[in-house]
């Protein structure tokens, strides 16, 4: 699933940035801080670097806690 999200973000960043310059950041999610960061910065502009990296970092850190909480609630 992550690979598919990365590929979609990479392939459509040039198009989604026409809707909103932060749209590729929303699409990339946790991959914003590594894999898709160069593409996002290329199409959204250098000023989105900190936002994209921060978004990816926070989502990466939050994932284990969120998954644990959801799993605990499911039982």
N, CA, C, O and CB atoms as a CASP TS submission, in Angstrom:
PFRMAT TS
TARGET T0000
AUTHOR 0000-0000-0000
METHOD Language model
MODEL 1
PARENT N/A
ATOM      1  N   UNK     1       0.816  -1.188   0.000  1.00  0.00           N
ATOM      2  CA  UNK     1       0.000   0.000   0.000  1.00  0.00           C
ATOM      3  C   UNK     1       0.868   1.263   0.000  1.00  0.00           C
ATOM      4  O   UNK     1       0.567   2.227  -0.704  1.00  0.00           O
ATOM      5  CB  UNK     1      -0.933  -0.008   1.202  1.00  0.00           C
ATOM      6  N   UNK     2       1.941   1.253   0.789  1.00  0.00           N
ATOM      7  CA  UNK     2       2.815   2.420   0.823  1.00  0.00           C
ATOM      8  C   UNK     2       3.459   2.677  -0.527  1.00  0.00           C
ATOM      9  O   UNK     2       3.573   3.825  -0.957  1.00  0.00           O
ATOM     10  CB  UNK     2       3.886   2.244   1.880  1.00  0.00           C
ATOM     11  N   UNK     3       3.876   1.625  -1.191  1.00  0.00           N
ATOM     12  CA  UNK     3       4.498   1.783  -2.503  1.00  0.00           C
ATOM     13  C   UNK     3       3.514   2.403  -3.490  1.00  0.00           C
ATOM     14  O   UNK     3       3.879   3.290  -4.262  1.00  0.00           O
ATOM     15  CB  UNK     3       5.001   0.427  -3.031  1.00  0.00           C
ATOM     16  N   UNK     4       2.276   1.941  -3.465  1.00  0.00           N
ATOM     17  CA  UNK     4       1.264   2.483  -4.360  1.00  0.00           C
ATOM     18  C   UNK     4       1.016   3.961  -4.066  1.00  0.00           C
ATOM     19  O   UNK     4       0.899   4.764  -4.992  1.00  0.00           O
ATOM     20  CB  UNK     4      -0.040   1.689  -4.234  1.00  0.00           C
ATOM     21  N   UNK     5       0.936   4.324  -2.796  1.00  0.00           N
ATOM     22  CA  UNK     5       0.735   5.726  -2.419  1.00  0.00           C
ATOM     23  C   UNK     5       1.914   6.579  -2.886  1.00  0.00           C
ATOM     24  O   UNK     5       1.719   7.689  -3.381  1.00  0.00           O
ATOM     25  CB  UNK     5       0.553   5.858  -0.888  1.00  0.00           C
ATOM     26  N   UNK     6       3.126   6.068  -2.733  1.00  0.00           N
ATOM     27  CA  UNK     6       4.304   6.798  -3.186  1.00  0.00           C
ATOM     28  C   UNK     6       4.275   7.006  -4.697  1.00  0.00           C
ATOM     29  O   UNK     6       4.535   8.105  -5.186  1.00  0.00           O
ATOM     30  CB  UNK     6       5.577   6.055  -2.782  1.00  0.00           C
ATOM     31  N   UNK     7       3.962   5.958  -5.418  1.00  0.00           N
ATOM     32  CA  UNK     7       3.920   6.056  -6.883  1.00  0.00           C
ATOM     33  C   UNK     7       2.850   7.023  -7.356  1.00  0.00           C
ATOM     34  O   UNK     7       3.083   7.797  -8.284  1.00  0.00           O
ATOM     35  CB  UNK     7       3.677   4.688  -7.497  1.00  0.00           C
ATOM     36  N   UNK     8       1.683   6.990  -6.734  1.00  0.00           N
ATOM     37  CA  UNK     8       0.608   7.910  -7.106  1.00  0.00           C
ATOM     38  C   UNK     8       1.019   9.348  -6.803  1.00  0.00           C
ATOM     39  O   UNK     8       0.777  10.250  -7.606  1.00  0.00           O
ATOM     40  CB  UNK     8      -0.700   7.555  -6.361  1.00  0.00           C
ATOM     41  N   UNK     9       1.633   9.557  -5.656  1.00  0.00           N
ATOM     42  CA  UNK     9       2.083  10.902  -5.294  1.00  0.00           C
ATOM     43  C   UNK     9       3.133  11.401  -6.277  1.00  0.00           C
ATOM     44  O   UNK     9       3.061  12.542  -6.733  1.00  0.00           O
ATOM     45  CB  UNK     9       2.646  10.918  -3.863  1.00  0.00           C
ATOM     46  N   UNK    10       4.095  10.569  -6.605  1.00  0.00           N
ATOM     47  CA  UNK    10       5.153  10.954  -7.537  1.00  0.00           C
ATOM     48  C   UNK    10       4.586  11.237  -8.924  1.00  0.00           C
ATOM     49  O   UNK    10       4.978  12.205  -9.576  1.00  0.00           O
ATOM     50  CB  UNK    10       6.217   9.857  -7.618  1.00  0.00           C
ATOM     51  N   UNK    11       3.664  10.391  -9.369  1.00  0.00           N
ATOM     52  CA  UNK    11       3.124  10.524 -10.720  1.00  0.00           C
ATOM     53  C   UNK    11       2.162  11.699 -10.876  1.00  0.00           C
ATOM     54  O   UNK    11       2.029  12.242 -11.973  1.00  0.00           O
ATOM     55  CB  UNK    11       2.425   9.255 -11.108  1.00  0.00           C
ATOM     56  N   UNK    12       1.487  12.099  -9.793  1.00  0.00           N
ATOM     57  CA  UNK    12       0.458  13.124  -9.928  1.00  0.00           C
ATOM     58  C   UNK    12       0.760  14.426  -9.193  1.00  0.00           C
ATOM     59  O   UNK    12      -0.092  15.314  -9.151  1.00  0.00           O
ATOM     60  CB  UNK    12      -0.831  12.585  -9.439  1.00  0.00           C
ATOM     61  N   UNK    13       1.933  14.558  -8.623  1.00  0.00           N
ATOM     62  CA  UNK    13       2.261  15.785  -7.880  1.00  0.00           C
ATOM     63  C   UNK    13       2.167  17.021  -8.765  1.00  0.00           C
ATOM     64  O   UNK    13       1.670  18.057  -8.322  1.00  0.00           O
ATOM     65  CB  UNK    13       3.666  15.686  -7.283  1.00  0.00           C
ATOM     66  N   UNK    14       2.624  16.933  -9.979  1.00  0.00           N
ATOM     67  CA  UNK    14       2.580  18.069 -10.896  1.00  0.00           C
ATOM     68  C   UNK    14       1.153  18.524 -11.168  1.00  0.00           C
ATOM     69  O   UNK    14       0.910  19.705 -11.416  1.00  0.00           O
ATOM     70  CB  UNK    14       3.264  17.713 -12.203  1.00  0.00           C
ATOM     71  N   UNK    15       0.215  17.589 -11.123  1.00  0.00           N
ATOM     72  CA  UNK    15      -1.177  17.903 -11.403  1.00  0.00           C
ATOM     73  C   UNK    15      -1.910  18.404 -10.151  1.00  0.00           C
ATOM     74  O   UNK    15      -2.642  19.392 -10.207  1.00  0.00           O
ATOM     75  CB  UNK    15      -1.882  16.676 -11.966  1.00  0.00           C
ATOM     76  N   UNK    16      -1.707  17.722  -9.039  1.00  0.00           N
ATOM     77  CA  UNK    16      -2.426  18.097  -7.818  1.00  0.00           C
ATOM     78  C   UNK    16      -1.969  19.436  -7.260  1.00  0.00           C
ATOM     79  O   UNK    16      -2.730  20.100  -6.557  1.00  0.00           O
ATOM     80  CB  UNK    16      -2.251  17.027  -6.765  1.00  0.00           C
ATOM     81  N   UNK    17      -0.743  19.844  -7.560  1.00  0.00           N
ATOM     82  CA  UNK    17      -0.255  21.129  -7.076  1.00  0.00           C
ATOM     83  C   UNK    17      -1.029  22.281  -7.721  1.00  0.00           C
ATOM     84  O   UNK    17      -1.032  23.394  -7.193  1.00  0.00           O
ATOM     85  CB  UNK    17       1.250  21.271  -7.359  1.00  0.00           C
ATOM     86  N   UNK    18      -1.675  22.030  -8.840  1.00  0.00           N
ATOM     87  CA  UNK    18      -2.503  23.053  -9.486  1.00  0.00           C
ATOM     88  C   UNK    18      -3.771  23.325  -8.679  1.00  0.00           C
ATOM     89  O   UNK    18      -4.323  24.424  -8.736  1.00  0.00           O
ATOM     90  CB  UNK    18      -2.872  22.620 -10.915  1.00  0.00           C
ATOM     91  N   UNK    19      -4.230  22.331  -7.931  1.00  0.00           N
ATOM     92  CA  UNK    19      -5.396  22.511  -7.061  1.00  0.00           C
ATOM     93  C   UNK    19      -5.008  23.268  -5.801  1.00  0.00           C
ATOM     94  O   UNK    19      -5.695  24.203  -5.390  1.00  0.00           O
ATOM     95  CB  UNK    19      -6.017  21.151  -6.693  1.00  0.00           C
ATOM     96  N   UNK    20      -3.906  22.861  -5.193  1.00  0.00           N
ATOM     97  CA  UNK    20      -3.400  23.479  -3.964  1.00  0.00           C
ATOM     98  C   UNK    20      -1.941  23.066  -3.827  1.00  0.00           C
ATOM     99  O   UNK    20      -1.597  21.908  -4.064  1.00  0.00           O
ATOM    100  CB  UNK    20      -4.247  23.049  -2.693  1.00  0.00           C
ATOM    101  N   UNK    21      -1.093  23.999  -3.449  1.00  0.00           N
ATOM    102  CA  UNK    21       0.337  23.653  -3.383  1.00  0.00           C
ATOM    103  C   UNK    21       0.650  22.662  -2.268  1.00  0.00           C
ATOM    104  O   UNK    21       1.727  22.067  -2.261  1.00  0.00           O
ATOM    105  CB  UNK    21       1.167  24.910  -3.186  1.00  0.00           C
ATOM    106  N   UNK    22      -0.278  22.475  -1.323  1.00  0.00           N
ATOM    107  CA  UNK    22      -0.075  21.511  -0.240  1.00  0.00           C
ATOM    108  C   UNK    22      -0.740  20.156  -0.523  1.00  0.00           C
ATOM    109  O   UNK    22      -0.632  19.243   0.296  1.00  0.00           O
ATOM    110  CB  UNK    22      -0.613  22.083   1.061  1.00  0.00           C
ATOM    111  N   UNK    23      -1.410  20.012  -1.641  1.00  0.00           N
ATOM    112  CA  UNK    23      -2.083  18.755  -1.975  1.00  0.00           C
ATOM    113  C   UNK    23      -1.124  17.562  -2.067  1.00  0.00           C
ATOM    114  O   UNK    23      -1.460  16.486  -1.571  1.00  0.00           O
ATOM    115  CB  UNK    23      -2.819  18.908  -3.286  1.00  0.00           C
ATOM    116  N   UNK    24       0.056  17.710  -2.681  1.00  0.00           N
ATOM    117  CA  UNK    24       0.975  16.563  -2.707  1.00  0.00           C
ATOM    118  C   UNK    24       1.428  16.131  -1.310  1.00  0.00           C
ATOM    119  O   UNK    24       1.715  14.954  -1.092  1.00  0.00           O
ATOM    120  CB  UNK    24       2.192  16.900  -3.547  1.00  0.00           C
ATOM    121  N   UNK    25       1.494  17.066  -0.371  1.00  0.00           N
ATOM    122  CA  UNK    25       1.873  16.719   1.002  1.00  0.00           C
ATOM    123  C   UNK    25       0.798  15.842   1.625  1.00  0.00           C
ATOM    124  O   UNK    25       1.105  14.862   2.303  1.00  0.00           O
ATOM    125  CB  UNK    25       2.094  17.994   1.856  1.00  0.00           C
ATOM    126  N   UNK    26      -0.446  16.192   1.397  1.00  0.00           N
ATOM    127  CA  UNK    26      -1.554  15.387   1.925  1.00  0.00           C
ATOM    128  C   UNK    26      -1.578  13.995   1.301  1.00  0.00           C
ATOM    129  O   UNK    26      -1.924  13.022   1.971  1.00  0.00           O
ATOM    130  CB  UNK    26      -2.891  16.093   1.675  1.00  0.00           C
ATOM    131  N   UNK    27      -1.218  13.896   0.043  1.00  0.00           N
ATOM    132  CA  UNK    27      -1.213  12.604  -0.638  1.00  0.00           C
ATOM    133  C   UNK    27      -0.080  11.707  -0.164  1.00  0.00           C
ATOM    134  O   UNK    27      -0.261  10.497  -0.027  1.00  0.00           O
ATOM    135  CB  UNK    27      -1.109  12.805  -2.132  1.00  0.00           C
ATOM    136  N   UNK    28       1.074  12.286   0.084  1.00  0.00           N
ATOM    137  CA  UNK    28       2.260  11.498   0.422  1.00  0.00           C
ATOM    138  C   UNK    28       2.260  10.909   1.813  1.00  0.00           C
ATOM    139  O   UNK    28       2.855   9.857   2.045  1.00  0.00           O
ATOM    140  CB  UNK    28       3.456  12.329   0.269  1.00  0.00           C
ATOM    141  N   UNK    29       1.604  11.573   2.734  1.00  0.00           N
ATOM    142  CA  UNK    29       1.532  11.170   4.148  1.00  0.00           C
ATOM    143  C   UNK    29       2.906  10.915   4.738  1.00  0.00           C
ATOM    144  O   UNK    29       3.767  11.792   4.679  1.00  0.00           O
ATOM    145  CB  UNK    29       0.677   9.923   4.300  1.00  0.00           C
ATOM    146  N   UNK    30       3.135   9.745   5.302  1.00  0.00           N
ATOM    147  CA  UNK    30       4.389   9.471   6.020  1.00  0.00           C
ATOM    148  C   UNK    30       5.605   9.453   5.100  1.00  0.00           C
ATOM    149  O   UNK    30       6.730   9.619   5.572  1.00  0.00           O
ATOM    150  CB  UNK    30       4.289   8.144   6.743  1.00  0.00           C
ATOM    151  N   UNK    31       5.407   9.258   3.814  1.00  0.00           N
ATOM    152  CA  UNK    31       6.552   9.232   2.894  1.00  0.00           C
ATOM    153  C   UNK    31       7.056  10.628   2.552  1.00  0.00           C
ATOM    154  O   UNK    31       8.043  10.781   1.832  1.00  0.00           O
ATOM    155  CB  UNK    31       6.176   8.504   1.616  1.00  0.00           C
ATOM    156  N   UNK    32       6.374  11.646   3.074  1.00  0.00           N
ATOM    157  CA  UNK    32       6.780  13.029   2.781  1.00  0.00           C
ATOM    158  C   UNK    32       8.168  13.361   3.293  1.00  0.00           C
ATOM    159  O   UNK    32       8.822  14.252   2.752  1.00  0.00           O
ATOM    160  CB  UNK    32       5.791  13.993   3.377  1.00  0.00           C
ATOM    161  N   UNK    33       8.630  12.674   4.314  1.00  0.00           N
ATOM    162  CA  UNK    33       9.942  13.055   4.861  1.00  0.00           C
ATOM    163  C   UNK    33      11.100  12.337   4.188  1.00  0.00           C
ATOM    164  O   UNK    33      12.257  12.626   4.494  1.00  0.00           O
ATOM    165  CB  UNK    33       9.982  12.777   6.341  1.00  0.00           C
ATOM    166  N   UNK    34      10.823  11.417   3.289  1.00  0.00           N
ATOM    167  CA  UNK    34      11.928  10.744   2.624  1.00  0.00           C
ATOM    168  C   UNK    34      11.680  10.545   1.135  1.00  0.00           C
ATOM    169  O   UNK    34      12.228  11.293   0.325  1.00  0.00           O
ATOM    170  CB  UNK    34      12.183   9.416   3.276  1.00  0.00           C
ATOM    171  N   UNK    35      10.895   9.587   0.757  1.00  0.00           N
ATOM    172  CA  UNK    35      10.755   9.191  -0.641  1.00  0.00           C
ATOM    173  C   UNK    35      10.161  10.277  -1.539  1.00  0.00           C
ATOM    174  O   UNK    35      10.709  10.567  -2.602  1.00  0.00           O
ATOM    175  CB  UNK    35       9.903   7.968  -0.724  1.00  0.00           C
ATOM    176  N   UNK    36       9.067  10.868  -1.126  1.00  0.00           N
ATOM    177  CA  UNK    36       8.391  11.832  -1.994  1.00  0.00           C
ATOM    178  C   UNK    36       8.808  13.279  -1.749  1.00  0.00           C
ATOM    179  O   UNK    36       8.346  14.177  -2.452  1.00  0.00           O
ATOM    180  CB  UNK    36       6.912  11.713  -1.815  1.00  0.00           C
ATOM    181  N   UNK    37       9.670  13.520  -0.770  1.00  0.00           N
ATOM    182  CA  UNK    37      10.076  14.890  -0.444  1.00  0.00           C
ATOM    183  C   UNK    37      10.677  15.645  -1.631  1.00  0.00           C
ATOM    184  O   UNK    37      10.287  16.789  -1.863  1.00  0.00           O
ATOM    185  CB  UNK    37      11.073  14.864   0.684  1.00  0.00           C
ATOM    186  N   UNK    38      11.602  15.065  -2.389  1.00  0.00           N
ATOM    187  CA  UNK    38      12.157  15.823  -3.523  1.00  0.00           C
ATOM    188  C   UNK    38      11.109  16.200  -4.575  1.00  0.00           C
ATOM    189  O   UNK    38      11.173  17.283  -5.157  1.00  0.00           O
ATOM    190  CB  UNK    38      13.255  15.017  -4.184  1.00  0.00           C
ATOM    191  N   UNK    39      10.163  15.324  -4.812  1.00  0.00           N
ATOM    192  CA  UNK    39       9.110  15.600  -5.796  1.00  0.00           C
ATOM    193  C   UNK    39       8.204  16.719  -5.289  1.00  0.00           C
ATOM    194  O   UNK    39       7.842  17.623  -6.043  1.00  0.00           O
ATOM    195  CB  UNK    39       8.278  14.321  -6.089  1.00  0.00           C
ATOM    196  N   UNK    40       7.843  16.654  -4.022  1.00  0.00           N
ATOM    197  CA  UNK    40       6.976  17.679  -3.436  1.00  0.00           C
ATOM    198  C   UNK    40       7.645  19.040  -3.498  1.00  0.00           C
ATOM    199  O   UNK    40       7.017  20.023  -3.891  1.00  0.00           O
ATOM    200  CB  UNK    40       6.624  17.328  -1.983  1.00  0.00           C
ATOM    201  N   UNK    41       8.902  19.105  -3.117  1.00  0.00           N
ATOM    202  CA  UNK    41       9.621  20.379  -3.138  1.00  0.00           C
ATOM    203  C   UNK    41       9.773  20.887  -4.572  1.00  0.00           C
ATOM    204  O   UNK    41       9.683  22.090  -4.822  1.00  0.00           O
ATOM    205  CB  UNK    41      11.005  20.228  -2.475  1.00  0.00           C
ATOM    206  N   UNK    42       9.998  19.986  -5.492  1.00  0.00           N
ATOM    207  CA  UNK    42      10.158  20.398  -6.897  1.00  0.00           C
ATOM    208  C   UNK    42       8.903  21.071  -7.437  1.00  0.00           C
ATOM    209  O   UNK    42       8.989  22.107  -8.097  1.00  0.00           O
ATOM    210  CB  UNK    42      10.506  19.191  -7.768  1.00  0.00           C
ATOM    211  N   UNK    43       7.742  20.493  -7.163  1.00  0.00           N
ATOM    212  CA  UNK    43       6.502  21.021  -7.723  1.00  0.00           C
ATOM    213  C   UNK    43       5.785  22.010  -6.816  1.00  0.00           C
ATOM    214  O   UNK    43       5.105  22.906  -7.316  1.00  0.00           O
ATOM    215  CB  UNK    43       5.583  19.897  -8.036  1.00  0.00           C
ATOM    216  N   UNK    44       5.916  21.879  -5.509  1.00  0.00           N
ATOM    217  CA  UNK    44       5.213  22.783  -4.593  1.00  0.00           C
ATOM    218  C   UNK    44       6.048  23.985  -4.182  1.00  0.00           C
ATOM    219  O   UNK    44       5.507  24.998  -3.737  1.00  0.00           O
ATOM    220  CB  UNK    44       4.788  22.033  -3.363  1.00  0.00           C
ATOM    221  N   UNK    45       7.356  23.879  -4.328  1.00  0.00           N
ATOM    222  CA  UNK    45       8.224  24.999  -3.977  1.00  0.00           C
ATOM    223  C   UNK    45       9.028  24.721  -2.718  1.00  0.00           C
ATOM    224  O   UNK    45       8.641  23.913  -1.873  1.00  0.00           O
ATOM    225  CB  UNK    45       7.405  26.258  -3.793  1.00  0.00           C
ATOM    226  N   UNK    46      10.150  25.407  -2.616  1.00  0.00           N
ATOM    227  CA  UNK    46      11.068  25.224  -1.489  1.00  0.00           C
ATOM    228  C   UNK    46      10.413  25.552  -0.152  1.00  0.00           C
ATOM    229  O   UNK    46      10.774  24.973   0.873  1.00  0.00           O
ATOM    230  CB  UNK    46      12.303  26.088  -1.678  1.00  0.00           C
ATOM    231  N   UNK    47       9.454  26.475  -0.153  1.00  0.00           N
ATOM    232  CA  UNK    47       8.810  26.876   1.098  1.00  0.00           C
ATOM    233  C   UNK    47       7.954  25.772   1.720  1.00  0.00           C
ATOM    234  O   UNK    47       7.547  25.894   2.875  1.00  0.00           O
ATOM    235  CB  UNK    47       7.957  28.091   0.858  1.00  0.00           C
ATOM    236  N   UNK    48       7.678  24.715   0.990  1.00  0.00           N
ATOM    237  CA  UNK    48       6.884  23.597   1.537  1.00  0.00           C
ATOM    238  C   UNK    48       7.759  22.510   2.153  1.00  0.00           C
ATOM    239  O   UNK    48       7.241  21.526   2.680  1.00  0.00           O
ATOM    240  CB  UNK    48       6.015  22.985   0.441  1.00  0.00           C
ATOM    241  N   UNK    49       9.076  22.676   2.095  1.00  0.00           N
ATOM    242  CA  UNK    49       9.992  21.658   2.605  1.00  0.00           C
ATOM    243  C   UNK    49       9.732  21.334   4.076  1.00  0.00           C
ATOM    244  O   UNK    49       9.561  20.168   4.431  1.00  0.00           O
ATOM    245  CB  UNK    49      11.428  22.117   2.428  1.00  0.00           C
ATOM    246  N   UNK    50       9.701  22.355   4.929  1.00  0.00           N
ATOM    247  CA  UNK    50       9.524  22.147   6.368  1.00  0.00           C
ATOM    248  C   UNK    50       8.157  21.522   6.655  1.00  0.00           C
ATOM    249  O   UNK    50       8.049  20.623   7.489  1.00  0.00           O
ATOM    250  CB  UNK    50       9.673  23.485   7.131  1.00  0.00           C
ATOM    251  N   UNK    51       7.127  21.988   5.975  1.00  0.00           N
ATOM    252  CA  UNK    51       5.788  21.438   6.180  1.00  0.00           C
ATOM    253  C   UNK    51       5.735  19.966   5.785  1.00  0.00           C
ATOM    254  O   UNK    51       5.183  19.144   6.516  1.00  0.00           O
ATOM    255  CB  UNK    51       4.754  22.235   5.378  1.00  0.00           C
ATOM    256  N   UNK    52       6.305  19.637   4.635  1.00  0.00           N
ATOM    257  CA  UNK    52       6.287  18.251   4.166  1.00  0.00           C
ATOM    258  C   UNK    52       7.089  17.343   5.091  1.00  0.00           C
ATOM    259  O   UNK    52       6.626  16.266   5.467  1.00  0.00           O
ATOM    260  CB  UNK    52       6.837  18.164   2.741  1.00  0.00           C
ATOM    261  N   UNK    53       8.290  17.779   5.455  1.00  0.00           N
ATOM    262  CA  UNK    53       9.126  16.960   6.328  1.00  0.00           C
ATOM    263  C   UNK    53       8.471  16.772   7.689  1.00  0.00           C
ATOM    264  O   UNK    53       8.451  15.663   8.222  1.00  0.00           O
ATOM    265  CB  UNK    53      10.510  17.592   6.493  1.00  0.00           C
ATOM    266  N   UNK    54       7.941  17.842   8.248  1.00  0.00           N
ATOM    267  CA  UNK    54       7.285  17.767   9.559  1.00  0.00           C
ATOM    268  C   UNK    54       6.078  16.846   9.523  1.00  0.00           C
ATOM    269  O   UNK    54       5.868  16.052  10.440  1.00  0.00           O
ATOM    270  CB  UNK    54       6.859  19.157  10.024  1.00  0.00           C
ATOM    271  N   UNK    55       5.295  16.952   8.474  1.00  0.00           N
ATOM    272  CA  UNK    55       4.124  16.092   8.324  1.00  0.00           C
ATOM    273  C   UNK    55       4.530  14.618   8.291  1.00  0.00           C
ATOM    274  O   UNK    55       3.952  13.791   8.996  1.00  0.00           O
ATOM    275  CB  UNK    55       3.353  16.458   7.047  1.00  0.00           C
ATOM    276  N   UNK    56       5.521  14.302   7.473  1.00  0.00           N
ATOM    277  CA  UNK    56       5.995  12.920   7.385  1.00  0.00           C
ATOM    278  C   UNK    56       6.560  12.418   8.697  1.00  0.00           C
ATOM    279  O   UNK    56       6.319  11.273   9.078  1.00  0.00           O
ATOM    280  CB  UNK    56       7.040  12.799   6.310  1.00  0.00           C
ATOM    281  N   UNK    57       7.309  13.262   9.394  1.00  0.00           N
ATOM    282  CA  UNK    57       7.909  12.877  10.672  1.00  0.00           C
ATOM    283  C   UNK    57       6.838  12.606  11.724  1.00  0.00           C
ATOM    284  O   UNK    57       6.882  11.585  12.412  1.00  0.00           O
ATOM    285  CB  UNK    57       8.862  13.971  11.165  1.00  0.00           C
ATOM    286  N   UNK    58       5.888  13.507  11.847  1.00  0.00           N
ATOM    287  CA  UNK    58       4.821  13.342  12.848  1.00  0.00           C
ATOM    288  C   UNK    58       3.987  12.103  12.559  1.00  0.00           C
ATOM    289  O   UNK    58       3.660  11.352  13.478  1.00  0.00           O
ATOM    290  CB  UNK    58       3.915  14.583  12.881  1.00  0.00           C
ATOM    291  N   UNK    59       3.642  11.881  11.305  1.00  0.00           N
ATOM    292  CA  UNK    59       2.843  10.698  10.967  1.00  0.00           C
ATOM    293  C   UNK    59       3.613   9.404  11.207  1.00  0.00           C
ATOM    294  O   UNK    59       3.025   8.403  11.618  1.00  0.00           O
ATOM    295  CB  UNK    59       2.394  10.766   9.511  1.00  0.00           C
ATOM    296  N   UNK    60       4.911   9.413  10.958  1.00  0.00           N
ATOM    297  CA  UNK    60       5.733   8.231  11.202  1.00  0.00           C
ATOM    298  C   UNK    60       5.819   7.925  12.692  1.00  0.00           C
ATOM    299  O   UNK    60       5.743   6.765  13.096  1.00  0.00           O
ATOM    300  CB  UNK    60       7.136   8.426  10.621  1.00  0.00           C
ATOM    301  N   UNK    61       5.974   8.952  13.498  1.00  0.00           N
ATOM    302  CA  UNK    61       6.052   8.767  14.950  1.00  0.00           C
ATOM    303  C   UNK    61       4.694   8.346  15.518  1.00  0.00           C
ATOM    304  O   UNK    61       4.634   7.518  16.426  1.00  0.00           O
ATOM    305  CB  UNK    61       6.535  10.064  15.634  1.00  0.00           C
ATOM    306  N   UNK    62       3.616   8.906  14.994  1.00  0.00           N
ATOM    307  CA  UNK    62       2.272   8.643  15.523  1.00  0.00           C
ATOM    308  C   UNK    62       1.722   7.268  15.125  1.00  0.00           C
ATOM    309  O   UNK    62       0.860   6.731  15.821  1.00  0.00           O
ATOM    310  CB  UNK    62       1.321   9.719  15.046  1.00  0.00           C
ATOM    311  N   UNK    63       2.193   6.703  14.044  1.00  0.00           N
ATOM    312  CA  UNK    63       1.626   5.451  13.525  1.00  0.00           C
ATOM    313  C   UNK    63       1.611   4.300  14.533  1.00  0.00           C
ATOM    314  O   UNK    63       0.559   3.685  14.701  1.00  0.00           O
ATOM    315  CB  UNK    63       2.394   5.024  12.317  1.00  0.00           C
ATOM    316  N   UNK    64       2.712   3.973  15.211  1.00  0.00           N
ATOM    317  CA  UNK    64       2.665   2.835  16.139  1.00  0.00           C
ATOM    318  C   UNK    64       1.659   3.039  17.281  1.00  0.00           C
ATOM    319  O   UNK    64       0.993   2.095  17.705  1.00  0.00           O
ATOM    320  CB  UNK    64       4.049   2.592  16.721  1.00  0.00           C
ATOM    321  N   UNK    65       1.559   4.272  17.769  1.00  0.00           N
ATOM    322  CA  UNK    65       0.628   4.552  18.859  1.00  0.00           C
ATOM    323  C   UNK    65      -0.824   4.474  18.386  1.00  0.00           C
ATOM    324  O   UNK    65      -1.693   3.960  19.091  1.00  0.00           O
ATOM    325  CB  UNK    65       0.911   5.934  19.455  1.00  0.00           C
ATOM    326  N   UNK    66      -1.067   4.984  17.198  1.00  0.00           N
ATOM    327  CA  UNK    66      -2.414   4.951  16.640  1.00  0.00           C
ATOM    328  C   UNK    66      -2.848   3.521  16.350  1.00  0.00           C
ATOM    329  O   UNK    66      -3.980   3.143  16.650  1.00  0.00           O
ATOM    330  CB  UNK    66      -2.484   5.792  15.365  1.00  0.00           C
ATOM    331  N   UNK    67      -1.966   2.732  15.775  1.00  0.00           N
ATOM    332  CA  UNK    67      -2.294   1.342  15.463  1.00  0.00           C
ATOM    333  C   UNK    67      -2.562   0.559  16.737  1.00  0.00           C
ATOM    334  O   UNK    67      -3.497  -0.240  16.788  1.00  0.00           O
ATOM    335  CB  UNK    67      -1.160   0.683  14.664  1.00  0.00           C
ATOM    336  N   UNK    68      -1.755   0.781  17.762  1.00  0.00           N
ATOM    337  CA  UNK    68      -1.956   0.098  19.049  1.00  0.00           C
ATOM    338  C   UNK    68      -3.290   0.486  19.668  1.00  0.00           C
ATOM    339  O   UNK    68      -4.010  -0.368  20.186  1.00  0.00           O
ATOM    340  CB  UNK    68      -0.811   0.430  20.023  1.00  0.00           C
ATOM    341  N   UNK    69      -3.621   1.770  19.615  1.00  0.00           N
ATOM    342  CA  UNK    69      -4.886   2.241  20.192  1.00  0.00           C
ATOM    343  C   UNK    69      -6.088   1.669  19.454  1.00  0.00           C
ATOM    344  O   UNK    69      -7.061   1.251  20.081  1.00  0.00           O
ATOM    345  CB  UNK    69      -4.944   3.766  20.167  1.00  0.00           C
ATOM    346  N   UNK    70      -6.028   1.648  18.152  1.00  0.00           N
ATOM    347  CA  UNK    70      -7.137   1.108  17.368  1.00  0.00           C
ATOM    348  C   UNK    70      -7.267  -0.398  17.605  1.00  0.00           C
ATOM    349  O   UNK    70      -8.379  -0.912  17.727  1.00  0.00           O
ATOM    350  CB  UNK    70      -6.935   1.402  15.863  1.00  0.00           C
ATOM    351  N   UNK    71      -6.147  -1.099  17.671  1.00  0.00           N
ATOM    352  CA  UNK    71      -6.193  -2.537  17.923  1.00  0.00           C
ATOM    353  C   UNK    71      -6.768  -2.834  19.304  1.00  0.00           C
ATOM    354  O   UNK    71      -7.522  -3.793  19.471  1.00  0.00           O
ATOM    355  CB  UNK    71      -4.795  -3.147  17.794  1.00  0.00           C
ATOM    356  N   UNK    72      -6.418  -2.021  20.285  1.00  0.00           N
ATOM    357  CA  UNK    72      -6.941  -2.215  21.640  1.00  0.00           C
ATOM    358  C   UNK    72      -8.440  -1.963  21.693  1.00  0.00           C
ATOM    359  O   UNK    72      -9.162  -2.657  22.409  1.00  0.00           O
ATOM    360  CB  UNK    72      -6.222  -1.295  22.628  1.00  0.00           C
ATOM    361  N   UNK    73      -8.908  -0.980  20.945  1.00  0.00           N
ATOM    362  CA  UNK    73     -10.343  -0.687  20.926  1.00  0.00           C
ATOM    363  C   UNK    73     -11.132  -1.740  20.159  1.00  0.00           C
ATOM    364  O   UNK    73     -12.314  -1.956  20.424  1.00  0.00           O
ATOM    365  CB  UNK    73     -10.588   0.681  20.314  1.00  0.00           C
ATOM    366  N   UNK    74     -10.479  -2.387  19.219  1.00  0.00           N
ATOM    367  CA  UNK    74     -11.166  -3.399  18.407  1.00  0.00           C
ATOM    368  C   UNK    74     -11.462  -4.679  19.203  1.00  0.00           C
ATOM    369  O   UNK    74     -12.359  -5.444  18.849  1.00  0.00           O
ATOM    370  CB  UNK    74     -10.321  -3.741  17.178  1.00  0.00           C
ATOM    371  N   UNK    75     -10.716  -4.898  20.256  1.00  0.00           N
ATOM    372  CA  UNK    75     -10.942  -6.117  21.052  1.00  0.00           C
ATOM    373  C   UNK    75     -11.862  -5.830  22.140  1.00  0.00           C
ATOM    374  O   UNK    75     -12.183  -6.721  22.927  1.00  0.00           O
ATOM    375  CB  UNK    75      -9.666  -6.680  21.606  1.00  0.00           C
TER
END
